[in-house]
Amino acid sequence: MFNKKTIEDIDVKGKRVLVRVDFNVPVKEGKVGDDTRIRAALPTIQYLLDHGAAVILCSHLGRPKSAQDSKYSLKPVAEYLGTLIANKVSFAEDCIGPVAEKAAQAVQPGEILVLENTRYHEGEEKNDPEMARQLASLADLYVNDAFGTAHRAHASTEGVARYLPAVAGYLMEKEIRYLGQTVEDPKRPFVAILGGAKISDKIGVIRNLLSKADHVLIGGGMANTFFKAQGYPIGDSLVQDDALDTARELINMGGGKLRLPIDVVIADKFDAEAESKTVEMGPVPDGWRILDVGPETVANYSKVIAGAGTVVWNGPMGVFEFPRFAEGTYGIARAVAESGAISVIGGGESVAAIQQSGLAGKITHISTGGGASLEMLEGLTLPGLAALQDK
C-alpha cells in the first residue's frame, strides 16, 4: 500500500538530513499553544538523532506578508522543541543564504538545527527552483514528514526533493497508511461522516466516498444546501446557492447511501446565547437558522456508526464553537469512540471536538492534516508524497 522509501531505508549516519516538518502551530506572545504537531514529529527526529544524523528542520508558520512579520518566527517553536528533547537545539535566523549555510555547516551529528520560517521567502509558495536548490545545499538527504502540507507543491515540500535523495518520515508513512488504506481497502461496513460549513470544499470527497463507502452521513452547514436542493425553505440558514445543482446530483448519485439530518436545532440569530429549539427537519421559519443536528439525528447516525467496521470523520455537525450548538458534534464523537471500528478523524474542528470530549484515546488515528487528509479522501495525488523515492 505504502510504496515510498522511509528513513529506515537509507543510511543517515554522519549525514546532514533536512527534514520538512509541520510546525505550523499556534504561537501567542512567544508561547506555543497546541503542541500536537511538534510531538507528532518527534519519532522521526529521534530516530535520525539516534542513528547519527545531524538534523536540520524546516517548516512554515502562518501566512507572513514579509520577513519583518516577527510574530511568525519559528524561534519560540525551536525553544519549545528544546524542552521536549534531550539533544542540543539551535536556531538559524534564515532558512537559505549565508546565515543558514553557516549554521548548517556547524550542526553536528546528534544535534538539531531549526531554520527560520520558509514562508519569509516568496519562493516557497511559488516552488521556486532556486530556493529549493539553496535549501537542498544545506544537507545530504531530505525527509518529508509534513503530511499537513503534502498537498502543496512548495519549494520545501516538493521542489527540494528534485535535488536530494528524498524519503518519508514516520508521520508521513502513518498518515498515508491509515488514510490510504481506509479508502482503498476498508473493513466493512465503511461509514463516512462529513460536516463543516461548505459543500463546495467537499464535492470531490463526497463523490469519491459515495463510490467507496457503505454509508455517507452528512451534517454541519453543508447539510442546509442539500435541504434547499430538496425544496425545503431553510429560513436564514447558511446555504450555497451556487452548489444546489451539485447537491441534487450527489443526492441522486448517493441513493440510500447518503443520509441527511432528520431533526435540527434552530436559532433566532447566529449567537452563542440565541434562543433555540429542536424541530423535525421541514420548512425553517423566516428569521431562524439551522445551527446543529438534533438528538434524533445523533441517535440515527449513532446506530449506523455502531455497526461500522471503518469510520472516517471530517468536519463538525454544527456551530460547535457555541456550547449550546455543540451537542450534535459531541454526540457523534461519542458514537465514533464507542464503535469499536477502525476510526480515522481529520480536519481541525473534528479533531478539536474529539480532544475536548476526552475521547481521543479511543480513536485509531487522528490526522494532523486538514487539506491533505481531504485530498487523500478525494483520491488525489499529493505532490509532497509523489516527489519521494519509490521503494
N, C-alpha and C positions, 0 to 999 in steps of 0.2 A: 504493500500500500504506500509506504513512505520510501521513495527510491532515491533520495538525496544523500550525499555523504554527510556525516556529522563529525563533531570534534573527536570522536573515538576512532575515526577512520584515517586520521592524519597524525604525524609525529610533531608535537609542538615544543619539544624540549629545546631550550636555548633560543627559541624564536620569539620575535615580537609579533603579537597577534592583535589585530584591530577587530574589536567586537562592536557591532551595531546593536545597542540595547535600546529598550523603550523606557527612558527615564522621563517621559512627559508626565510628570506628577504635579499635584497642586503644591505650590510654594507661596506662602504668605508671610510677608515681613521677614524673609530669610529663613523661614522654618518649613520643613517638609510636612505636608499633611498626610494623606493616604500613601503608605509606602508599598502597597501591594506589588506594583510593577518592579520596584527595586528588588524586593525579596524574590520575585519570580525569576530574576536574572542571576541570583546567587549560585545556583548549582553549576551553571556553565562557567561563571567566573572562577569558582573554587576549583573545578576540575582542571582548568587551564593553569592556575597557580600551582596546584599540587603536582602537575606534570611538567613543571619547569619553564613555563612560558612567562614572558613579560607582557602584561595585559594592558592594552590601550582601548579605552571605552569611548564611543561617540554616540551622541543622541541629539534629537531636537527637544526643545521645550517651548510649548505655546506657539504663538504667531507673532514674533517680534517684527517691528517695522524696520529696525536697524540695529546695528551692534551697540548703539548707545542705550538701547532699551534694557537697562541693567536688571529689571525685575525678572527677566527671562534668563538670567545667568544660571549655569549649571553648578556654580561654585557651592551653594548650600547643599546641593544633592551630593556632590563629591564629599563634602564634610560629613554628611549623614551616612554615606556608604562606609566611611572610616569607622563609624560606631558599630557597624554590623559585621565587620570582617577584621581579622587579626593582622592582616598584611598591610604594608605601607601603602597609603593612597595619596597621590599628589595630583595637582590640578594645573592645566595649561590654559592661559588666558585667550587662546585662539585654537581653532581646530585644523587650520592649514597655515602655511607660511613659516617664517623663521622661528617664531615663538614655539609653535607646535613641533617643528623639526628638532629643535634643541632639546625640548622636554622628552620627545620620543627616543632620542639617542641616549638620554640619561637613564631611562627607566630600565631596571634590572630584572632578571628572572625572579618570580615570586612577588613582584611589585605591581601596583596598578597606577595607571595614569588616566585621569578623566579629562577629555578635551572639552573646550567651550562649545556652546550651542551651535550645531551645524547650520541652523536657520539664520544665524547672524550674517551668512553669505547668501546672496540671491541665487548663486549657482546651485545650491542644494535642491530647491524645489524645481529648478529648470533642468535638473540632471545634467549639469554642465560637465563635459568630459574632462576639462582642465581641473576643476575642483575634485572630481573623482580620482584623477591621476595623482593630485597632490595628497589626498587622503591616503591613497594606496602606498605612496612613497614612504609613509611613516612605519610600515610594517612588512612582515614576510608572508603573513597569511591573513585571511579575512573570515570572520564568523558572523553570520546574521542570526541574532537571537531576538530580533524585534518584530514579533508577529504582528503587533498592533499597527505597524507601518508597512507591512509586506505588500499591501495592495497599492502602494505608491511607488512609482519609478523615480526615485530621487538619487542624488549623487551618492549619498551614504547608504542607500538600501539596494540599489541596482547597479549604478554606474561603477562603483568601486570593484564589483565582482568581475568586471572585464579586465582588471589589471592585476589581480591576485588570485591564487587558489582560494576558492570560496566554498565554505561548508555551513551546515546548520548547527545551531546550539540546541541544548536540551529543550528549552521552552518552545522554540520553533517546531522541533520534532513532535513534541507532545501535543501542541495545538493542532498541527496538521493531521496527526494520527486520529485524535478524537473527532475533530470536525469533519475531516475527510471520510473516515470510516462510518461515522454516524449517517452521513448522507448516502454513501455508496453501498454500504453493506450493513444496514441497521438490524438489530434484534427486533423482531416484530411482536405486537403491533408498534408501528412507528408514529408517534404523535408530535406534531409541530405546533407550538404556541407562538403567535405573533401579535405584538401590540405596538404601542407607540403612536405618535400623532399622525404621521402621513402615510398614506397608501403608496404615494409615488416613490418613497425611499425603498419600498419592499416589493415592487411589482415583480421584478426578476426572481426574487426569493420565493414569493408565493407561487409563481408559475413552476419553478423548479421543484418545490416541495409538494405541490399538488400531483406532480408526476411520480413522486417517490414515497410520500408519507401515506399512512392509512387514515389519519385524521389531521385536519388543519383547523386549529381553534383561534378565532380572531377576537381581539379586544382593543382597548385604547381608542384614541381619537379616530384611527383609520376605520373602525367599525362604522362610524357615522356615514362615511362615504358609501359604504355598502348599503346601509339603511336607505339613504336617499336614492341610490340606484334602484332599489326595490320599490320606490314610490312613497316611502314614509316621509311626511313632513317632520323635520327634526329641529324646529324652533331656532334657537340661536347657537346651536352646536357647531363646533369646528367641522368644516367639510371642505373637500377638494372638488370643486365643481368640474375642473378640467380632467378629473380622473373617473368620472361617472361611467363612461363607456367601458373603460378598463375594468372597473368593478363589476359591471354586468357580464363582461367576457369571463372574468375569473369565477363568478358565481355559476355560470353555465358550464365552464370547464371543470369546476370542482364537484358538481353534482352533490351527492350526500356527504362527501368528504369535508367540505368547507362548512364550518359551523360558526354561527353568529350569536351574540348575546340574546337571551330571551327576556331578560329584565335588566333595567339600568337605573343608576342613581342620577337624578337630575337636580340642578341647582338654579336659583333665580339670578345668579351672577357668578363670574369667574373670581371666586374669593374663598379663602380658607374658612371664613365664617358664614358663608352663604347659607340661606335657607335651602334645605334639601329634602327630597323624598324619593322613595324607591317605587318605580312603576313598571308594569309589564311593557315590553317593547311594543310600541304603537306610535301614533302621532304624538310628538313632543309639543306641548303648548308654546305659543309665541312668548318670547321673553325668558324661556327656560333653556338650559343646555345640558347635554349628557356629559357627566364628569367621571363616571366609573361604571363597571358592570355590577349587576345586582347579585344578591345571595343565591337566587335560583340558578343563575348562570354559573356561579362558582361551583355549586353542588353538581350541576350537569357536567361541566368540564372536569371536575374532580373525579367523577365516575369513569370518564374516558381515560384520564391520566392514571388512575389506579390500576387499570388493566394493561398499561403500556409496557413494552419491552425496552423501548428507547424514547426519551423525551428531549426535544430541543426547544429552548425558550429564548426569544429575543423581543424585548420591549414590554413596558408596563401595561396593565389593564385599564388604568385610569390616571387621573392627575394625582399621582401618588405622593408628590411633594406636599400636598394638603392632607394632613392626617385623616380628615373625615372622608376623603375620597381615595384612600389607600387600601381599604378593606379588600377590594377585588384582587389587587396585586398580591397582598399578603396571603389571601386565601389560596391563590394559585401556587404561591411559593410553598405553602404548607403541603399542598397536594403533591407537588413535584418531589419534595423532600421525603414524603412518606411513601412514595410509589414503589420503591424498590427497583425502579427502572434504571438503565444507564441514562444519566441525565447530564446534559450539556447546556450551560447558560452563557449567553453572550450579550453584549450591549450594556452600556454603563448603568442605565436605570434598573434593568432586571437584576444585574449583579448587586447593585446597591440595596435593592429590596431583599434579596436573599441574605446579604450580610447583616442588614438591620434587623431582620427577623430572627437572627441567631441560628439559621438553618444551613449555613454554608458548608458545615462539616458533613452534611448528608448528601451533598451534590457530587457526582462523579468528577465533573470537570467544569471549572469556572474560567471562561475565556478572558484573556487580557486585551483582546482586540475587538473594537466595535465594528468599524467599517470593514476590517479584514475578515472578521467572522461572518458578516453578512455576505461578502463576496464569495467566501468559501461555500456558504449555504446556497448561494445562487449558482454554484458550479463554475465560477470563473477562475481563470489562471491568475495567480498573484505574481507580479513582476519580481518582487524581492525573493520569492521562492524559486521561480523559474531560472533565475540567474545563477543559482548554486550548482555545484558539480553533481552529476548523477553518480550513483554507486557503480 
